[in-house]
Amino acid sequence: MTQPSPPAARSIPGSSRSWQWGCGVRWEYIAMAGLAAYGLVAGVAVGSNLTEIFIYAILALGLNVAVGYAGLLHLGIGAFFGIGAYIAGILTVGVFPFQVSFTTSLVLAALGTAMAGLILGAPTLRLRGDYLALVTLGFGEVVKVVLKNLEDITAGTKSLSPLPAPVVPGWLTGFLHAIHFGTDFRADYRLFYFLTLGILVVVVALLHSMENSRLGRSWVALREDELATSCMAVNTMRTKMSAFALSAALAGLAGCLFATHLGTTSDPHSYGFNCSITVLCYLILGGLGSIRGVLLGVLLLGGYEKILVPHLDQWVKSPHQSFSFGDWKLLVFGLVLILMVRFRPEGLLPSRRVRHEMHPEHPPDASKPVGYPPPQPPATAQA
């Protein structure tokens, strides 16, 4: 008698490693390669706006760690964005004695905001859902008020300025001249364009690798069921703290890039609740827990705000009216939220795990290496 063949192996739901090797190069990397090529021919205005979109993409990916992966409803990401910007300002502007380089300020901003994330996370470890959202919202408002009132350090609403531009290393100068690039970050927008795009690629690659790590799977388990996760010998407290720290570190990284790109830390109100809820809109539109979904959400909403609105305002510009599409930004974002929650709550490009949770009646294609293929019935014994 022949032995029954074992059932077909099933891959881990939501895993992306086998998808990567089974389907080739990831689409997000192809899109970023296209943006790199476009940066060579983009104009100053569009190139500068795309640079800001790249920075907000890093910020949104940071929020995605806490909200999308770990399921921690975080409404204070704008505060960490501001902390990173002001750390960069304090370390680099001429009124303070530090005068560190851009690279050093970038690292210290990420580390400083990670510490702030741990400080916020420690007393909120036992909070969930709406209660955690209220605490993070309150933290964001407290940070905004502190930044506004510590005028001796933060200059209040005047902001810290000017932040010096990064300096091109000497060994890179010859190469930049050979490809007809400038060496002044303020004069040639392409330098900061490719710098922020390169950092974005590194962040995306880092998060992709963490998705398949033990820590990444612990975040997802925490999001699905904290009690069951703790019963599986996973330290939920440490898992939450790591999500808070990494989310804050990426926000601080984006804040340092933002302040350096503008040459000023901007007004403290730029890092308030509106900033946090706008970034959350990016996640909801693209898809929680999905890197490519987050990037798509930032590109659509950020592109509307930074690129499309100025062109529309210029198109309808008239001396007899003061209508501006920018005044209706929050209305557009609100309509997007309502429509997405009503008709596609998983987002435009959700992760395969989230897609299956939202639509269990439509399992993924069994021919693909990731998902929930229908179990194969065991072979019957033959004489």
N, C-alpha and C positions, 0 to 999 in steps of 0.2 A: 504493500500500500504506500502510496505517495503521501508525504507530509503536506498539510495545508500551508500555502505560502503566507508569509507574514503580511499584515496590512501595510499599505503604502505609507511611507513616512510623511508626516505633515510638518510643514515649516511653522516657525513661530509667527503668530499673527502680528502684523504690523512691522515685522522685521524688514529692514531695507537692504541688508548686505547681500542676500541672495538675489534680490531684485536688481541691485546694481550690476552684479556680474552676469545675470541672465539677460538683461536688456541693454547692457552697454553703458555708455556715458549718461550721467544724470542730466536732465533737461535744464536744471538751474545753472549748471556750469556752462552749458552751451549758451544760455541767455546772457550770462555775465561775460562770456567771451565776445558775444555780439556787442555788448555795451562797451567793452574795451576797444573794439574796432571803431565803434561810433564815436568814441571820445577823441579820436584823431581828427575828425572832421566837424565835430559839433561846435557851434558858436559859443561865445563867452557866456551869454545869458543862459542858454540851455545847459551848457556844461556845468556852470555853477549851480544851477537848480538840481541837476542830476547828482551832483556831489552831496547836496543836502539830503536828497532822497536816499543815497547810500548810507548816510549817517543815521537817518531814521530807520533804515532797514536793520542796522546793527542794534539799535534801541528796541525795535519790535522783536527781534530774535531773542533779546534778553528777557523781555516780558513773556515770550513764548515758553521759556524754560520754566517759569513759575506757574503760569496759567495753563499753557497747553500741555506740558509734560507732567508737572506735579499736581495740577488741579488746585493751586492756591490762588484764590481770587484777589489779585494784587491791583489796587487802584492808586498806588503811590509811586509808580515808576518814574514819573516826571521829577520827583524829588531827587532821586539818585542821578538822573540826567543833569539836574542843576548842581548837585554836589560835585560831580565830575568836572563840570565846566568851571566852577569856582575854585576847585583844587588846582586845575590847570592855570587859572588866572593868578592865583596867589603865588604859585611857584615860578611864574615866568614874567609878570609885569615888572616894570622898573621901580615902582614904589616900594617893593619888598626886596629884602636882601638876598633872596634865594637864587634867582636868575639861572634856573636849571635848563637843560636842553629840552627840546620837544619830546624826544624819546623817553627821557626820564620822567617828564610830567605825564606822559601817556601811561606809563607803567604805574606811577604813584597814584594817578587818578583812579585806575582800575582797582588797585589794592585798597585805597582809601574808601571807595564806595562799597567794596566787598565787606570791609569791616563795618561800615554803616548798615549793610544788609544783615550782618550777623547780629548787630545791636538791635535792629528792628525784629529779627526773627526769634531771638531768644525768649522774650516775654510773651510771644504770640503763638508758641508751639502748640498749645492746646485749643486754639481757636480755629473754627472752620467756617466756611461759607460766608454768610452775610456779616458775621461778627469780625472775621478777618478782613473783609473788605472795608468795613468801617474803620478799623484800626489803621490800615494802610492809607486810607483816605485822609484820616486825621493826621497821620505822620507827614503826608505830603503837604498839607496846609501849614503845619507847624514849621516845616523846613522853609517854605516860601516866606513866611512871616519873619523867621530868623534871618534869612538872607537879606530881607528888606531892611531890617532894623539894626543889623550889625554894620553900621556905616563906616566905622573905623577900619573894618577888615574887608567888607564886600562892596563898599562905596554905595550901598543902598540901591536906589533906582537909577543912579548914574552909571552903574556897572563898572567893572574893571577893564581898562583899556589903555593903550593898545597891547594886545598879546602879540609877541613876535612870531613871525612866520618860521616854519621849519627851515633848517639849513641843509642844502644838498651836500652830501659827503664829497670830499675832493676826488676820491677814486671814481665817482659816478659822473663828474662834470664832463669829462671827455666824451663819454658815451652819449650824454644828453645833447651835446653840441653836434655830434655826428648824426643824430636823428632829427636835428633842427628843433630841439626843445630849449626853452630858457632854463635858467637856474634860479630864478626868483619866484617863489611861490605866489607872491602877490601880483606879479606881472603875467605869469603864464598859468591859466586856470587848469591846464592839463596835468600839472604836477600834483595838485591836491586831488584832482579827479582820479588819477590812477592810484594814488596813495590810499584813498578811502575805499576804492574798489578792491584793491589788493587785501586790505584788512578785512573787508566783507567776505572775500573768498576764504580767507583763513578761518574766520568765525564760522562760516557755513560748513567747512570741512571738519572743524572741531566738533560742532554739534552733531554732524552726521556720524562721526566716530563714537560720540557719547550715546547716541540712540541705541547702539548695539552693545554697549558696555553694561556691566552689572548695575552701575549707578543709574544709567538711563532707564533700564527695566524696573529698577526700584521706584523711580519717579512715576512711571506709568502705573505700577501696581498701587502706589500711594493714591494716585488720582482715582483709580477704580474703586478701591475699598481699603481704607486705612486699617480697619480692624483685622481683616484677612491678611494684610501685609505684615502687621506686627506678629500675627500668629505664625508666619513663615520665617520667623527669626530675622526680620529686617528691622534695623534700628530706624524707626520712623522719625524720631527727633533729629538724628543726624542727617537723614535724607531731606527733611524739610530745610534744615539749615544750609545744606549744600545748594539747594535750589534757590534759596534767598540770596546766598552769597554770589553764585554765578550770574544770576539775573541782575543783581546790583552792579557787579563788576563790568558786565557788558554795557549797562546803562552809563556807568562812569566813563568807560572807554568812548562811547558815543558822545558824551558831554564834552570831553576833552577835545575831540575832533571838531565838534560843533563850535566851541568857543574859539579854537585856533583858526578855523576857517573864516569865521566872521571877524576875527581880530578883537572881539569883545565878549564879555560874559553875558551880555544882554540883560534885560530887565528880569528881576526875580519872578514876575508874573508869567514869564515864558515857560516856567517849569512847574506850573500849577496843575489844577485838576483838568483843565482843558487839554493840556499836553498828554496827560495820562489816559484820558478817555479817547483821544484821537488815536493813540497807539493801540488801544484796545479795539478800536474800530478796524484797524488794519488786520488784526488777528481774526476777528469775527468774519470779515469779508473773505479773507483768504482761506481760513480753516485753522482751528486750534490744533496745536500739536504737529502741524505740517510745515516744514521749512519752506518748501516751494510755495505753499499757500500763503505764508506770511510775506514772502517776497512779492508775490502777485498782489496782495492787498496793499502793500506799501507803494508798489508801482502804480496801481490804479488810483487810489485816493491821494497819495502824495503827488502823483503826476497831475491829477486834477487841480490840486491846490497850488503847486509850484509852477507848473508849465501851462496847463490849459487855461486857468483863470486869467493870468496876465494877458494871454492872447485874446481871450474873449472880451476882456475889459477894453483892450485897445481897439477891438473891432467895433464895439458899440459906443466908443468914446464920442461924446458930443458936448459942446459948451452949454447946451440947454438942459442937460440932465446929469444927475449925480449917481446914476445906477451903477452898481458894481457887483459882479458875480462873487467877489470875495466876501461880501457882506452876507451871502447866503450859504457860506461854507458849512456851518453847523447844521443848517436845515438839510443840506444834501447828505451829510454824514448821518443825521438822524433817520432820514428816509431809507438810507442804505441799511442801517441797523434793523429797522422795522421789517423791510422786505426780506432781508436775509434770515432773520429769526422766524418769519412766517413761512417762507417758501423753501429755504435751503439752510437750515440751522447748522449743518455740518461745514458750511463754507464752500467756496468755489473749487478749491483743490484740497480736500481733507486727506488726512492720512488713511491708509487702507483699513487700519484698525477702527478709526472713528467712523468711517463710511459703513463698515459692517455693523457697528453698534447702532447707528442711526437707521440703517435699512437692512435688518437681518433677513428679510425675505428675498433679498437680492445678493447672494453670496458672490465673492469675486470669482473670476474665471479660474477654473481648476487647472487650466493649462499653464498658468503663470506660477512661478515658484513661491510667491508669497500670498497668504490669505487663508481662507477656510475651504479648501476643496472638499467635496463630499467624500466621506469615508468609503473606502473600497470594501465590498463584502468579501469575507474570507472564502477562499476556494473550497469547494466541497471535496471531500475525500473520495478518491476513485479506487476501485478494486484493482 
